[in-house]
Amino acid sequence: MRVLAVVPARGGSAGVPLKNLALVGGVPLVTRAVRACLRAELVDEVVVSTDHAGIAEAARKAGATVVDRPEELSGAAASSESAVLHALDALGADPEVVVLVQATSAFIDPEALSAAVRKVLDGEADSVVSGLPTHAFLWTAAGAGVNHDPAVRKRRQELEPQYRENGAFYVMRASGLREHGHRFFGAITVQPVPAQHGLEIDTPEDLELARALAPFVDRPEPIDVDAVVTDFDGVHTDDRAYVDSDGRELVQVSRSDGMGVSLLRRAGVRVLVLSTEQNPVVAARARKLGVPVLQGLADKRTVLREWLASEGLDPARVAYVGNDVNDLGAMAEVGWPIATPEAHPKARAAARVVLTRPGGSGAVRELCERVLAARPEPAPAAVASAQVRTWPRRGPVAIGDLLVGDGQPVYVIGEIGINHNGDVDIARRLIDVAADAGCQAVKFQKRTPAICVPEEQKRQIRQTPWGEMTYLEYKERTEFGRDEYEQIAKYCDERGLHWFASPWDVPSVEFLEDMDVLVHKVASAGIADHELLRALAATGKPIILSTGMSTLEEIDAAVDILGTDKLIMMHATSTYPLPPEEANLRTITTLKERYGVPVGYSGHERGLQISLAAVTLGAVTVERHITLDRTMWGSDHAASLEPVGLEHLVRDIRIIEQAMGDGVKRVFPGEEAPKARLRRVTA
């Protein structure tokens, strides 16, 4: 090891409490210092010397080695050199060059740091200090010129630049530091740093200035997330409203945002708009973008938490973009809290990323571009492999007394899911809706809440129709057990319906097996849960596999576990509600040709057209969420079909089945009379 960087970062601070963990651009100062050192080409290792557990944890996460700083070297009077020398001794390190880096400099330039190291390695200097070039005229309090003669006033450009030490970094020969005990010895020189990198944080005012500068100084980095949730006013708009003579509000948005959102959705990233606003302009813009919206909200944080849980999303891989104090709760729920540059200071302080473009002027487009930058295209070899792999063709699959496959009646599934809200009477009424409409089956969802609910969400408080309770208590309150499912099984049998469920964990598979279900369903969220898939494969039952949110490679891996003998696949796009341009119905043909199994369609769109089009493209089963009323409490009701809609769907599917025919061209009996009357034959 030739070059070792040491970052002294004690927990105490007189000017700004726990300054080294203060966020700038959403990143703790100590983390920023470690990252700058790691990016410097000539630095071999980075060490953080600290007496504080939180600083130590942040340093390790950033990639640094941590040295525990003893109490006698952690007081306000202790020198930075003492921490560096202690770190060298604690590590038993003997580098040629040591770098003292101050975390209180928020914008350290890795290139300038490497240039300073080069000066010592090449023998140009024994000690290098970072400094800002200045031509300022300095005066004493008594009115005497320090660096100039007031009687002979030179022009600024005639002065040789002087340098103000900014405290960002000090580079020195390690042997000289040990010999002299301080950072300045031998041949000393200055490494100039740009003005935008020279800010040193000593006061709360300095910290606010650094946070304001971060969007303009920091190098934009990719944002690696699976979903993007945004506020509306101040993010999609410039937070202003224009009121016409009739009192109607108009807002200004950026057209470029629309293209960014479209590209994001095509890349498989989920998008949601959350807003406290009740103005219909919010919903109108969301429809234009093709994304779902929840508006008129009093508590964004609770709604966001529920949405993340219902969609099976990891909060750490979700971005939330806000601009004001009412966004702080939602920002705290996700791994990527993001603010617009003109956001409230508290929102900027809470942000991991501060965008450079204002709301209404491309902020959403900038976000989309940075999210897309983190999603590289698959390697050509992987694409080629995904295109050529195929499985042998299989015939229809038997589910109880019915065959599901080409040439068979479409198997229509009413997805009750969790729309029963934990009430067996509601479940019975939904079973009636499915039976009366002509469905062949109803489907539920089965979870073990203690397993499926993430630890960090279990104790979170949720407002429910049954009062305030923890999220775990709510999930347990709405989960059916054996008694409820025995009633469901009996009632489905009376109504002539199959019933089954999507198990979300292995104990739920065992529960459903004990209930002797005819078939198991894999939700799109479970396609990569190979432990779950292996448990399902071991049952020997038919499997219906939904493919939303999945690549061909992920589906390949699932099929390798499940096999194709009793497999039915469902094309799905897991966007709620589904915009037409994301339906991609030709994938039904792709899946049939690739896997050789019956392929159906699981829809989340508004209306019936897309589901009916899926049938014309060969879908052998259609699944749609059903509800008694789309305004009922619960996360899935709004994207469900009401009784009349389900009745029309089944009716039209049966008409399409009749209309599809067998593909053999012939003259039908109804054509004989018109043919005899109208046909003209010439030689």
Secondary structure, 3 states (H helix, E strand, C coil): CCEEEEEECCCCCCCCCCHHHCEECCEEHHHHHHHHHHHCCCCCEEEEEECCHHHHHHHHHHCCEEEECCHHHCCCCCCHHHHHHHHHHHHCCCCCEEEEECCCECCCCHHHHHHHHHHHHCCCCCEEEEEEEECCCCECCCCCECCCCCCCCCCHHHCCCEEEEEEEEEEEEHHHHHHHCCCCCCCEEEEECCHHHCCECCCHHHHHHHHHHHHHHCCCCCCCCCEEEECCCCCCCCCCCEECCCCCEECCCCHHHHHHHHHHHHCCCEEEEECCCCCHHHHHHHHHHCCCEECCCCCHHHHHHHHHHHHCCCHHHEEEEECCHHHHHHHHHCCEEEECCCCCHHHHHHCCEECCCCCCCCHHHHHHHHHHHCCCCCCHHHHHHHHHCCCCCCCCEEECCEEECCCCCCEEEEEEECCCCCCHHHHHHHHHHHHHHCCCEEEEEECCHHHHCCHHHHCCEEEECCEEEEHHHHHHHCCCCHHHHHHHHHHHHHHCCEEEEEECCHHHHHHHHHCCCCCEEECHHHCCCHHHHHHHHCCCCCEEEECCCCCHHHHHHHHHHHCCCCEEEEEECCCCCECHHHCCCCHHHHHHHHHCCCEEEEECECCCHHHHHHHHCCCCEEEEEECCCCCCCCCCHHHCECHHHHHHHHHHHHHHHHHHCCCCCCCCHHHHHHHHHHCCCCC
